Amino acid sequence: MENRITVSICGEEYTFTAEESPSYMQKVAAMVDEKMSDILRSSHVSRTDAAVLAAVNLADEYLKNQSSGENLRGQLKGYLDEANRAKAEVSELKREIFKLQQQLEKGK
């Protein structure tokens, strides 16, 4: 279901229609508002330029987070592979122990 929400970004009202919840869209708008407001406070640029710079900054953060996520997934895969190898080794050692116990029982 599509949700209709009106948000304020740098003093301007924008109405969005989105599948996401209104609270999520408020968070998105607040993030954009904060980025644009920071840029407008720290430099003498137009709102349009601030919007472009905010978009560039957010895209930069997104790409860095995406790369970080991929690195974490790779590390996790490595840990899971290592755990599976250790599990297989434990199973093999248990079989060896069982065989040795069997041999000891036959020797008595």
C-alpha positions as CSV (number, residue, x, y, z in Angstrom):
1,M,0.0,0.0,0.0
2,E,1.3,3.4,-0.9
3,N,1.6,6.0,1.8
4,R,1.3,9.7,1.2
5,I,3.5,11.9,3.5
6,T,4.4,15.6,3.6
7,V,7.8,16.4,4.9
8,S,9.8,19.6,5.4
9,I,13.3,19.9,3.9
10,C,15.1,23.2,4.4
11,G,11.8,25.0,5.1
12,E,10.1,23.7,1.9
13,E,7.2,21.2,2.0
14,Y,7.4,18.1,-0.2
15,T,4.7,15.5,-0.5
16,F,5.9,11.9,-1.3
17,T,4.0,8.8,-2.2
18,A,6.0,5.7,-1.1
19,E,5.6,2.1,-0.2
20,E,7.6,2.7,3.0
21,S,6.1,3.7,6.3
22,P,5.6,7.4,7.1
23,S,8.1,7.1,10.0
24,Y,10.7,5.8,7.6
25,M,10.1,8.6,5.1
26,Q,10.3,11.1,8.0
27,K,13.8,9.7,8.8
28,V,14.8,9.9,5.1
29,A,13.6,13.5,4.9
30,A,15.3,14.4,8.2
31,M,18.6,13.0,6.9
32,V,18.4,15.1,3.7
33,D,17.3,18.2,5.7
34,E,20.3,17.8,8.0
35,K,22.8,17.4,5.2
36,M,21.4,20.4,3.3
37,S,21.2,22.5,6.4
38,D,24.8,21.7,7.3
39,I,26.0,22.6,3.8
40,L,24.0,25.8,3.8
41,R,25.4,26.9,7.2
42,S,29.0,26.1,6.3
43,S,29.2,27.6,2.8
44,H,27.6,30.2,0.7
45,V,25.8,28.2,-1.9
46,S,22.3,28.2,-3.4
47,R,19.7,25.7,-2.2
48,T,20.1,23.9,-5.5
49,D,23.8,23.5,-5.0
50,A,23.3,22.4,-1.4
51,A,20.8,19.8,-2.7
52,V,23.4,18.5,-5.2
53,L,26.1,18.5,-2.6
54,A,23.9,16.7,-0.1
55,A,23.0,14.1,-2.8
56,V,26.7,13.6,-3.5
57,N,27.6,13.3,0.2
58,L,24.7,10.8,0.7
59,A,25.7,8.8,-2.4
60,D,29.3,8.7,-1.1
61,E,28.2,7.4,2.3
62,Y,25.9,4.8,0.6
63,L,28.7,3.5,-1.6
64,K,31.2,3.3,1.3
65,N,28.6,1.5,3.4
66,Q,27.8,-0.9,0.6
67,S,31.5,-1.7,0.2
68,S,31.9,-2.1,3.9
69,G,28.9,-4.5,3.9
70,E,30.4,-6.5,1.1
71,N,33.7,-6.8,3.0
72,L,31.8,-7.9,6.2
73,R,29.9,-10.5,4.1
74,G,33.2,-11.8,2.7
75,Q,34.6,-12.1,6.2
76,L,31.5,-13.8,7.5
77,K,31.7,-16.3,4.6
78,G,35.3,-17.0,5.5
79,Y,34.4,-17.6,9.2
80,L,31.5,-19.9,8.2
81,D,33.8,-21.9,5.8
82,E,36.3,-22.2,8.6
83,A,33.7,-23.3,11.1
84,N,32.4,-25.9,8.6
85,R,36.0,-27.2,8.1
86,A,36.4,-27.4,11.9
87,K,33.0,-29.2,12.2
88,A,34.1,-31.8,9.6
89,E,37.4,-32.2,11.4
90,V,35.6,-32.8,14.7
91,S,33.4,-35.4,13.1
92,E,36.4,-37.2,11.6
93,L,38.2,-37.1,15.0
94,K,35.0,-38.6,16.7
95,R,35.0,-41.4,14.2
96,E,38.7,-42.1,14.9
97,I,38.0,-42.1,18.7
98,F,35.2,-44.5,18.2
99,K,37.4,-46.8,16.1
100,L,40.1,-46.7,18.7
101,Q,37.6,-47.5,21.5
102,Q,36.4,-50.4,19.4
103,Q,39.9,-51.7,19.0
104,L,40.5,-51.4,22.8
105,E,37.3,-53.3,23.5
106,K,38.4,-56.1,21.2
107,G,41.9,-56.2,22.8
108,K,40.5,-56.8,26.3
